[in-house]
Amino acid sequence: MSDFIRFKGTATYLTNDAIEAAVNAALALERPLLIRGEPGTGKTLLAEAVAEALGTELIHWPVKSTTRAQDGLYVYDTVQRLYDSRFGEGDVKDIRHYIKLGPLGRAFSADKRIVLLIDEVDKADLEFPNDLLHELDRMRFVIGETGDEVAAKLRPIVIITSNNEKELPDAFLRRCVFHFIDFPDAELMRRIIAVHHPSIDRELIDQAVVTFYRLRELPKIRKRPTTSELIDWIAVLKTAGIGKERFVKELPFLGVLLKKEQDIDTLGAAKRTGAWKN
């Protein structure tokens, strides 16, 4: 059992038993770890924490709507080759100079086991997840322009994040270890804040946390503030020297928490009707 339990979080990333169990199951099975949860729950930071805890490199692959699995393997920079041939720079005869490995390619070619973060997988089209796992299963590919093969020496630790923007294929889900990160409760949130702001007055932190959760629960709020925004808000309060009295009276710097005009209007309406009192 001691060999199985390997990840316990880090000094700056607080975990619980469920997160640790998911990470360690993925490590033991050498399967991708699929992490879901609303924005701001620490999905990306988890990958950074795993890399830090295991003392290895992190490769971050942010997925876009146009991303294809092929992009993760390599790209052939034809534009740069054309530029060099026109202006007499570089060895244009050697195509290998213009082959750039993508995140998957770099992970496969690494000399040690690294962490590969595939961030926001549900932004790409529906074919991407299955194409991605096909490449991860093979762990090797051939560069068509040169005939060179890139084969993984060690299987990377793959962490895939999703914001629940769309359903992922069942075949993809079957081959992953899954974990949903719940939004932190108030007590865990205070512990998280203490990691980032250990010297701030406890009473001010309590007031900020209470206000934060009240804002998140405000009816008709469109973009609920996240953990990272709360930490930023407290940093601004600290820098500005805001005390409890002014905080309660004004709720300053709310633009750090509320990012939509409609949400600011919603808070204003709640104040006018008496549904919100500082």
C-alpha positions as CSV (number, residue, x, y, z in Angstrom):
1,M,0.0,0.0,0.0
2,S,2.9,2.4,0.7
3,D,4.1,2.0,-2.8
4,F,0.7,2.8,-4.2
5,I,0.0,6.1,-2.3
6,R,2.4,8.5,-3.9
7,F,0.7,11.9,-4.2
8,K,-0.2,13.8,-1.1
9,G,-0.5,17.4,-2.5
10,T,2.1,20.1,-1.9
11,A,2.7,22.9,0.4
12,T,0.7,25.2,-1.8
13,Y,-1.9,22.8,-3.2
14,L,-4.3,21.4,-0.5
15,T,-5.9,18.1,-1.4
16,N,-8.4,15.6,0.2
17,D,-8.6,11.8,0.2
18,A,-10.7,11.7,-3.0
19,I,-8.3,13.8,-5.1
20,E,-5.3,11.8,-3.8
21,A,-7.1,8.5,-4.6
22,A,-7.9,9.6,-8.1
23,V,-4.3,10.8,-8.9
24,N,-2.8,7.6,-7.4
25,A,-5.2,5.3,-9.3
26,A,-4.2,7.1,-12.5
27,L,-0.5,6.7,-11.7
28,A,-0.9,3.0,-10.8
29,L,-3.0,2.2,-13.9
30,E,-1.0,4.5,-16.2
31,R,-4.3,5.9,-17.5
32,P,-5.2,9.5,-18.2
33,L,-6.8,11.3,-15.3
34,L,-9.9,13.3,-16.4
35,I,-10.6,16.2,-14.0
36,R,-13.9,18.0,-14.2
37,G,-15.2,20.9,-12.2
38,E,-16.3,24.5,-12.6
39,P,-13.7,27.2,-13.4
40,G,-11.5,28.2,-10.5
41,T,-11.6,24.9,-8.6
42,G,-7.9,24.2,-9.2
43,K,-7.9,21.7,-12.1
44,T,-4.9,23.2,-13.9
45,L,-3.1,23.7,-10.6
46,L,-3.6,20.0,-9.8
47,A,-1.4,19.1,-12.7
48,E,1.3,21.6,-11.6
49,A,1.1,20.1,-8.1
50,V,1.5,16.5,-9.4
51,A,4.6,17.5,-11.4
52,E,6.0,19.3,-8.4
53,A,5.3,16.4,-6.0
54,L,6.9,13.9,-8.4
55,G,9.8,16.2,-9.2
56,T,9.2,16.1,-13.0
57,E,8.5,18.5,-15.9
58,L,5.1,19.7,-16.8
59,I,4.1,20.2,-20.5
60,H,0.9,22.3,-20.8
61,W,-1.2,21.8,-23.9
62,P,-4.1,24.3,-23.9
63,V,-6.9,23.1,-26.2
64,K,-8.7,25.4,-28.6
65,S,-11.7,25.0,-30.8
66,T,-9.5,24.3,-33.8
67,T,-7.1,21.9,-32.0
68,R,-6.5,18.5,-33.6
69,A,-4.7,15.5,-32.2
70,Q,-2.2,15.7,-35.0
71,D,-1.2,19.2,-33.7
72,G,0.0,17.6,-30.6
73,L,2.4,15.3,-32.4
74,Y,4.3,17.7,-34.6
75,V,3.9,20.5,-37.1
76,Y,5.9,21.1,-40.3
77,D,6.8,24.8,-40.5
78,T,6.4,25.3,-44.2
79,V,6.2,29.1,-43.8
80,Q,9.6,29.4,-42.1
81,R,11.1,27.1,-44.8
82,L,9.7,29.2,-47.6
83,Y,11.0,32.4,-45.8
84,D,14.5,30.9,-45.4
85,S,14.6,29.7,-49.1
86,R,13.6,33.2,-50.2
87,F,16.1,35.1,-48.1
88,G,18.9,32.5,-48.1
89,E,18.8,31.7,-44.4
90,G,19.0,28.2,-42.8
91,D,19.5,24.8,-44.4
92,V,16.3,24.5,-46.4
93,K,17.4,21.1,-47.8
94,D,17.1,19.5,-44.4
95,I,13.3,19.3,-43.6
96,R,14.1,18.2,-40.1
97,H,15.0,21.8,-39.2
98,Y,11.4,22.7,-39.8
99,I,9.7,19.9,-37.9
100,K,8.5,21.2,-34.5
101,L,7.3,18.6,-32.0
102,G,4.0,19.4,-30.4
103,P,3.1,18.7,-26.7
104,L,2.5,15.0,-27.3
105,G,5.6,14.7,-29.4
106,R,7.7,16.4,-26.7
107,A,6.1,14.1,-24.0
108,F,6.8,11.0,-26.0
109,S,10.4,12.0,-26.7
110,A,11.3,13.0,-23.1
111,D,14.0,11.0,-21.4
112,K,12.0,10.9,-18.2
113,R,8.4,10.5,-17.2
114,I,6.8,13.9,-17.4
115,V,3.3,15.3,-16.7
116,L,1.3,16.2,-19.7
117,L,-1.6,18.6,-19.0
118,I,-4.3,18.6,-21.8
119,D,-6.3,21.6,-20.7
120,E,-10.0,22.1,-21.5
121,V,-10.4,19.1,-23.7
122,D,-14.1,19.9,-24.4
123,K,-13.2,23.0,-26.3
124,A,-12.2,21.0,-29.3
125,D,-14.6,19.2,-31.7
126,L,-16.2,15.8,-30.9
127,E,-13.5,13.8,-32.8
128,F,-10.6,15.2,-30.8
129,P,-11.0,13.1,-27.5
130,N,-11.0,9.7,-29.3
131,D,-8.2,10.8,-31.7
132,L,-6.2,11.9,-28.7
133,L,-6.6,8.6,-26.9
134,H,-5.7,6.7,-30.0
135,E,-2.3,8.5,-30.1
136,L,-1.8,8.0,-26.4
137,D,-2.5,4.3,-26.7
138,R,0.0,3.9,-29.5
139,M,2.7,6.0,-27.8
140,R,4.6,6.4,-31.1
141,F,4.2,8.1,-34.4
142,V,6.0,8.6,-37.7
143,I,6.9,12.0,-39.1
144,G,5.5,11.7,-42.6
145,E,7.9,14.3,-44.1
146,T,11.1,12.5,-42.9
147,G,10.1,8.9,-42.1
148,D,11.5,9.4,-38.6
149,E,9.7,7.5,-35.8
150,V,9.1,9.1,-32.4
151,A,8.5,6.4,-29.8
152,A,7.9,7.0,-26.1
153,K,10.5,5.7,-23.7
154,L,8.2,6.2,-20.7
155,R,4.5,6.7,-20.7
156,P,3.7,10.3,-19.6
157,I,1.4,11.1,-16.7
158,V,-1.6,12.5,-18.6
159,I,-4.0,14.9,-16.8
160,I,-7.0,16.1,-18.9
161,T,-9.3,18.9,-17.7
162,S,-12.8,19.6,-18.7
163,N,-15.2,22.4,-17.8
164,N,-18.3,20.3,-18.6
165,E,-19.0,22.4,-21.7
166,K,-20.0,19.4,-23.7
167,E,-20.4,15.6,-23.4
168,L,-17.3,13.5,-24.0
169,P,-17.5,10.2,-25.9
170,D,-18.2,7.0,-23.8
171,A,-15.1,5.3,-25.4
172,F,-13.0,8.2,-24.1
173,L,-14.5,8.1,-20.6
174,R,-14.0,4.3,-20.3
175,R,-10.2,4.7,-20.8
176,C,-9.8,7.5,-18.2
177,V,-9.7,7.7,-14.4
178,F,-12.3,10.3,-13.5
179,H,-12.6,12.8,-10.7
180,F,-14.9,15.8,-10.2
181,I,-13.5,18.6,-8.0
182,D,-16.2,20.0,-5.8
183,F,-16.1,23.7,-5.1
184,P,-14.3,24.2,-1.7
185,D,-16.5,24.7,1.3
186,A,-15.9,27.7,3.6
187,E,-13.5,25.9,5.9
188,L,-11.3,24.6,3.1
189,M,-11.4,28.0,1.5
190,R,-10.0,29.6,4.7
191,R,-7.1,27.0,4.6
192,I,-6.4,27.8,0.9
193,I,-6.4,31.5,1.7
194,A,-4.0,30.9,4.6
195,V,-1.5,29.3,2.2
196,H,-1.5,32.4,0.0
197,H,-2.0,35.0,2.7
198,P,-0.7,33.7,6.0
199,S,-0.3,37.1,7.7
200,I,-3.7,38.7,7.0
201,D,-6.0,39.4,9.9
202,R,-8.3,36.4,10.5
203,E,-11.4,38.6,11.1
204,L,-11.0,40.3,7.7
205,I,-10.6,36.9,6.0
206,D,-13.8,35.6,7.7
207,Q,-15.6,38.7,6.4
208,A,-14.2,38.3,2.9
209,V,-15.1,34.6,2.8
210,V,-18.7,35.2,4.0
211,T,-19.2,37.9,1.4
212,F,-17.7,35.7,-1.3
213,Y,-20.1,32.8,-0.7
214,R,-23.0,35.2,-0.5
215,L,-22.1,36.6,-3.9
216,R,-21.9,33.1,-5.3
217,E,-25.3,32.3,-4.0
218,L,-26.9,35.6,-5.1
219,P,-29.9,34.8,-7.4
220,K,-29.4,35.5,-11.1
221,I,-25.7,35.9,-10.8
222,R,-24.2,35.0,-14.2
223,K,-20.5,34.5,-13.5
224,R,-19.9,33.3,-9.9
225,P,-16.6,34.4,-8.5
226,T,-13.9,31.7,-8.3
227,T,-11.2,30.8,-5.7
228,S,-8.4,32.5,-7.6
229,E,-10.5,35.7,-7.8
230,L,-11.1,35.6,-4.0
231,I,-7.4,35.2,-3.4
232,D,-6.7,38.2,-5.7
233,W,-9.4,40.2,-3.9
234,I,-7.9,39.6,-0.5
235,A,-4.4,40.5,-1.9
236,V,-5.9,43.9,-3.1
237,L,-7.5,44.4,0.3
238,K,-4.2,43.7,2.0
239,T,-2.2,46.0,-0.3
240,A,-4.7,48.8,0.2
241,G,-4.8,48.4,3.9
242,I,-8.5,47.9,4.1
243,G,-9.7,47.4,7.7
244,K,-12.8,45.6,8.8
245,E,-14.8,48.7,9.3
246,R,-14.3,50.1,5.8
247,F,-14.7,46.6,4.3
248,V,-18.1,46.2,5.9
249,K,-19.2,49.7,4.9
250,E,-18.0,49.7,1.3
251,L,-17.2,46.2,0.0
252,P,-14.3,47.8,-1.9
253,F,-12.7,46.5,-5.2
254,L,-15.7,44.3,-6.1
255,G,-14.5,44.5,-9.7
256,V,-11.9,41.8,-8.8
257,L,-14.8,39.4,-8.0
258,L,-17.6,40.5,-10.3
259,K,-16.7,40.6,-14.0
260,K,-20.0,41.1,-15.7
261,E,-22.0,44.4,-15.7
262,Q,-25.2,42.4,-15.2
263,D,-23.8,40.9,-12.0
264,I,-22.9,44.3,-10.7
265,D,-26.5,45.4,-11.5
266,T,-27.9,42.3,-9.7
267,L,-25.9,43.2,-6.6
268,G,-27.1,46.8,-6.8
269,A,-30.7,45.6,-7.1
270,A,-30.3,43.3,-4.1
271,K,-29.0,46.2,-2.0
272,R,-31.9,48.5,-3.1
273,T,-34.5,45.9,-2.1
274,G,-32.9,45.0,1.2
275,A,-32.0,41.5,0.0
276,W,-28.3,42.3,0.5
277,K,-26.9,44.1,3.5
278,N,-23.2,44.6,4.1
